[in-house]
Amino acid sequence: MIAQVNELVDDETDLPRVDIPGSWIDYIVVADKPFFIEPLFTRDPRLIKQEHILMAMMAIKGIYAEHQVQSLNHGIGFNTAAIELLLPTYGEQLGLKGKICKHWTLNPHPTLIPAIESGWVESVHCFGGELGMEEYIRARPDIFFTGSDGSMRSNRAFCQLAGQYAVDMFIGATLQVDGLANSSTVTRGRLSGFGGAPNMGHDPHGRRHASPAWLNMITEPDPMQRGKKLVVQMVETFQAGAKPTFVETLDAVEVAKSTGMPLAPVMIYGDDVTHVLTEEGIAYLYRAESLEERRAMVAAVAGITDIGLGVDAARVAALRKSGKVVYPEDMGIRRSDATRSLLAASSVSDLVEWSGGLYNPPAKFRSW
């Protein structure tokens, strides 16, 4: 085991805590300068668009409230940041505080600060830290799992386990989705990692503890039916540069062939995906009765992509009538209401204010 460290101390009592016992270490490398930490999970609220807000409203009303989601993991992105910032406003309007989003497996997202300060969040079990959140975490041991010195331990393995088995729901974005809801962030010319999404974004068949959301996925009155984790892919129908998110075949398939991979680098397999959410609406895929219907449901929310144009209006109307697909209007959501005024914080400086000055954002996020 190789440890890269910023500083060597003379005595172990000089250490604020011990994460890794010295007997485990084979080599030590003292860095010539402190290791650069990228604030991977920080999103500036100024960059949240109306489309993100509309999708967040649909998520809160059509998924979180609909299924009583109490424990969850959020992927990285502006979509989920918008949800976090809408809980104290739109979620409050719906009377959902204390009913949803109470327990999280999540890195300490700064955009969760308003929800924490508003009393929405009971606990956050973190995989790791986030630059600038150290003092806020230290001040909230009632929320974060910290040690006697006020800092978090290395909880990654435990948090991955909790995210796999314990949470009701995973929701996150991706770069490509095919007609059956298989998804990947590997595209032509871009070989990106998946993070914890494959672990969080699948249904673990070893789970035996019930929760309202998990049980809500049972569609047949069979005593041998089990519940299911909600796995939500939340995407805009087009990526930047007018690249369609919904495609007939994932680029990952060709990448696997051209590089000799034994399997296509699929991030989340479609049979684990229970919902697809776009700016068009929500497809409740767990209710699909066949692969053909599943494909039609995905197409119904895929907009004007080739996948979306492959389903006719009559089929979409039938899916909406059955409640298997819902559009904002079906949920009583007016698209014109999806404005930035709903955000509990509209800038990083607002997040600092919510934190009582404890959040210390990295320089790249400071505009003051």
VENUR-V872610 format. One line per field, one symbol per residue. ss: DSSP state (H for helix, E for strand, - for the rest). phi: phi as a letter, one per 20 degrees, with the letter a starting at -180 (. if undefined). A space follows every 10 residues. Layout:
ss->???
phi->???
This chain:
ss->-EEEE----- -HHH------ -HHH--EEEE ---------- ----HHH--H HHHHHHHHHH HHHHHHH--- EEEE---HHH HHHHHHHHHH HHH---E--E --EEE----H HHHHHHH--- --EEE----- ---HHHHHH- ---E-E---- -E---HHHHH HHHHH---EE EE---EE--- --EE--E--E ------HHHH ---------- -HHHHH---- ---------E EEEE---EEH HHEE-E---- HHHHHHHHH- -------E-H HH--EEE--- EEEEHHH--- HHHHHHHHHH -------HHH --HHHHHHHH HH--EEEHHH H---HHH--H HH-----HHH HHHH------ --HHH---
phi->.ddecebddf cfffefadec fffeeeccde ffbgffdeff decfgfefef fffgffffff eecgfgdlfd cacdfeqfgf ffggeegfdf ffgemefndc leccdafffg feggfffenf debcedfbeb gnegffffec ffdeedefen deefdgffff ffffdeffbd cadbdbcefd mfcbdecgnc ddfemegfff ebeefefcee bgffffefdc fdfefdfbff cdddbefceg mleffecfcf ggffgfffdm ffcffefcfg fefebdccfe rddeffefda fffgffffff demefgfffe ceffffffff fenfccdgff emdegfeedf ffffbdbfff fffgemnefd fggfdedc
